[in-house]
Amino acid sequence: MKVRSPCSRAAIMANPQALTQAFIAGHPAEAARVMEELAVADASALFAEIPARIGAPVLSAMLPPAAARVLRALTEEQILALLTAAGTQTAVSMLRHMPDPARSRLIDGLPTVSALASRVLLGFPEDSIGAWIDPEVIALPPGTRVAEALQRIRHGQESEIERIMVVDAERRLTGEVTLEALLHASEMVTIATLMRPTIATLAAMMPIAAAAELTS
């Protein structure tokens, strides 16, 4: 039987220390709902007290407008630590709700690759597919051997990689290979032999609503 966590808004307000690092690390989604109900000052104070690596999953689980309000109450150094730990896609969803010139300063403070990807994603309309593309993927040519692909995953900066993208010489998507398939295959075979072909691709500028109609 699943035991419901005793954490609640009232408990946190009465004793902020009740929201321990262990609880946040183990229940980021539930912690996010609590954070959204707190006053901005209280939520930002809690984020300021925990390491970015623990706070980032909570931030990612929050609604972007609510998360951005909390971030604006933190120092730029604290914001950058959280955005960097959360990943580019989460960072962009928050940055869309940050006013300039603060947003520009924050982008400049991100790691170079994340800053570049953030500028590209923020250039797309918010209701387009391109605005919500995950840039933290691994894309390799079909002739790549399994051993090379696994080494790329081990030494990459991406987090929680579950699949790699297979692209042709023009960097067009042709398929994908799951991490499970790589781990069960011979290291000398190419990823082309494990690839699941892409059925269709969508334009980055396509509205999300139009894409939803295609898949319904």
C-alpha positions, -999 to 999 in steps of 0.1 A, spaced: 0 0 0 13 34 -9 18 57 20 9 93 14 36 118 23 28 139 53 42 170 36 17 198 32 16 235 27 6 240 63 34 219 76 60 238 55 47 272 66 48 261 102 82 246 99 102 253 67 129 228 78 103 200 74 109 202 36 143 185 39 167 178 11 158 141 13 121 148 8 128 171 -22 152 147 -38 127 118 -34 95 137 -43 103 166 -67 69 166 -83 50 168 -50 75 194 -37 68 214 -69 31 215 -62 38 228 -26 62 254 -39 35 267 -63 12 273 -34 37 291 -12 42 329 -13 70 338 -37 92 350 -8 88 317 11 94 295 -20 125 315 -31 139 312 5 136 274 3 153 273 -31 181 295 -17 188 270 11 191 238 -10 218 228 -36 209 235 -72 212 198 -81 183 190 -57 163 221 -65 165 218 -103 141 188 -106 116 206 -84 119 237 -106 114 216 -137 82 201 -123 67 236 -116 45 255 -140 69 278 -159 52 311 -149 52 301 -112 88 290 -114 99 322 -131 83 343 -104 103 324 -78 135 327 -98 131 365 -100 133 367 -62 167 349 -62 202 363 -70 214 359 -106 241 335 -93 214 313 -77 192 315 -108 221 305 -131 230 275 -109 194 263 -110 189 268 -147 222 251 -155 213 221 -134 178 219 -148 189 217 -184 183 238 -215 147 230 -222 136 238 -187 158 269 -187 141 282 -218 106 276 -205 115 298 -175 134 324 -195 104 330 -216 87 345 -185 118 366 -175 118 403 -185 147 419 -204 174 429 -197 175 403 -169 168 375 -194 197 385 -217 221 387 -187 210 352 -176 215 337 -211 250 353 -213 258 336 -179 248 301 -190 274 276 -203 282 284 -240 263 255 -255 233 261 -233 233 298 -241 235 292 -278 206 266 -277 186 290 -255 189 318 -280 178 295 -308 148 281 -290 137 315 -277 137 327 -314 107 304 -321 71 315 -313 60 300 -280 32 280 -297 55 264 -323 71 229 -322 106 245 -324 101 263 -291 98 230 -272 125 209 -290 149 192 -266 184 203 -277 201 180 -252 202 150 -275 230 129 -291 229 127 -329 252 103 -347 257 91 -383 243 57 -392 278 42 -397 287 48 -360 296 15 -342 278 6 -310 310 9 -290 315 45 -302 279 54 -294 282 41 -259 314 59 -253 298 92 -266 270 87 -241 293 80 -212 315 110 -218 287 134 -229 273 163 -208 237 153 -215 216 138 -187 193 109 -187 199 98 -223 174 71 -232 179 71 -270 202 86 -296 192 102 -329 205 89 -362 211 116 -388 224 116 -424 252 136 -439 229 167 -441 220 163 -404 185 153 -413 168 129 -388 165 93 -402 157 73 -371 166 66 -334 182 39 -313 173 32 -277 199 29 -250 186 -6 -242 192 -17 -278 228 -4 -277 235 -22 -244 223 -55 -258 240 -53 -292 275 -63 -302 299 -34 -299 311 -38 -335 278 -35 -353 267 -1 -366 237 18 -351 221 17 -386 213 -20 -379 195 -11 -347 178 20 -359 140 25 -358 133 46 -389 116 79 -385 81 78 -400 76 115 -404 92 148 -394 75 181 -386 86 217 -394 100 236 -364 77 266 -372 46 244 -372 21 254 -345 16 228 -318 -21 228 -324 -16 218 -360 8 190 -350 -17 177 -325 -43 174 -352 -19 153 -373 -14 128 -345 -50 126 -333 
